[in-house]
Structures are given as C-alpha cells and as structure tokens.
C-alpha cells in the first residue's frame, strides 16, 4: 500500500476527531454538571434532587455526602448502585483525577465525581442523548502545509507553576515543564507547553482568529514528535476545547503568554449552535 499523503493523514485525523465527540460517554453525551454543597446531596430523577438525572432514572437513588474533602455514596433503602461494574450501597467515591475514578452507571447514564480546585461536582452523561447523532459535523479550514512549522522544545531549568484561565472565571495553577519556540512570518514566538505522562507536548493557544472565526478562548493542539527527534507545531490539527460542544465541560484556556499576534487560519473553525 502506498504511503499516505499529508492531506490524507490530516483528513483521517479530523474524521477521528469528529467521531470521538459522539462516542459513548463522550462530550456530546454530557447532560449535567452539578456542584455539590456540604452535607448530603440527593441524586435521582426527582426535580427536588440536588443532582438531577434524566427522567428514566429512579426518582431517588441515594445521597452523595460531601464533607469538603471527599464524597461518600449512600444508596437509598432497597437501592443498589453499580460502581465500576460492582453493586454497592455504600462507597467513598474516587474523583476523575484519581488513578481509578468511581463511575456510577445505570440505564445508559454515567456519573463521576469531579474535583476542580476546592470544588467538587458530579458530571452526568446520557448516552441516549440525541445530539450524539444530530450534532453537525465539525468544520475546518482548508489544509495549509505552511502552518506545519518546525519547532524546538526547551525544558525549563525548573518546571514552573503558571496560571491558566478556566471556564468559571478563575485561574487554574498548572505545572509548565517547558516551551516550544518557532519562527513565523519573520518573527520569533514561543508557547508554554504541558508535558504529559507519555511525553506528549500539549499546547493551549489563542490567536487573532479567536475574535470571530475560531473558539473565543483559544484552541488546543498536540505537537508532532517525529521518530528522528524533530518536532513540529501543526496548526492544521488545532481543535476546539470541549466547551465548544457542551455547557458541562470545565475547560482550561490559553494563558496570556500563549496569545499569538497573527491569524492561524488552520485547524478547527467554530460556529455557535443556534
């Protein structure tokens, strides 16, 4: 089989991105994010519940008891809850940041406790949600190889904590291990990056298209790392954060030092849903 062209590789990557948000428990399945109050938070389909589930769920399943540091599941009498494929009526739940989060599943509905700073909430997916099928196909700029730019990665002598704005209007403190430096249009630029456990280099950036063409708070991107050690920033793979598809994501956005002063007319375009 002949080697794939660059255009084929990008188009296949984009198709995969379009399919990923529609998968079970994907971003288009999200239907709720409920922040927990101290004490007991009832969950079920009853409108009086602090954590309200879709109508097909039992009216009252139990309580999620939040003590400020952890969340404990207490099932209601005659109720059992499926947590990570095991039935239980009592459990201290692990958050989404744990190595093995505690996923509650029932009737094509999934819940997990999330932690964002000192706040704890419950994220809810409904895999019967119509948007998984009806949401429009993601839209992209024409592929432009001029936006595949060679870059160099430089680790900071000491990884630094930087403040990244988030959806709540606050700032998240995130460890930044290094930066990518590149040339474009005769100018020098650098972008702070987060190095993930698999050594992937993750970038949050904002550019002038964010004003009216792409997502307003910026886009995400992983650097391409080749087998020979070379690294590229390929803006053709720039994509919108989950907040572009759901009101129930908790996105972190590009810090000020990652704002670019030119238009990146490559990657994903944002069209608000009516």
HUSULLIN-V558383 format. One record per helix or strand. SS is the DSSP state (~ for helix, > for strand). FROM is the first residue (numbers start at 1). TO is the last residue. If there is no record, write none. Layout:
BEGIN
ss:SS from:FROM to:TO
ss:SS from:FROM to:TO
END
This chain:
BEGIN
ss:~ from:6 to:20
ss:~ from:27 to:29
ss:> from:30 to:35
ss:> from:39 to:44
ss:> from:51 to:52
ss:> from:62 to:66
ss:> from:71 to:75
ss:> from:81 to:83
ss:> from:86 to:88
ss:> from:90 to:93
ss:> from:104 to:106
ss:> from:109 to:116
ss:> from:119 to:126
ss:~ from:131 to:134
ss:> from:139 to:140
ss:~ from:145 to:147
ss:> from:148 to:166
ss:> from:171 to:184
ss:> from:187 to:195
ss:> from:201 to:206
ss:~ from:208 to:211
ss:> from:219 to:222
ss:> from:224 to:225
ss:> from:231 to:234
ss:~ from:235 to:237
ss:> from:239 to:240
ss:~ from:242 to:244
ss:> from:252 to:252
ss:~ from:256 to:258
ss:> from:259 to:259
ss:> from:268 to:269
END
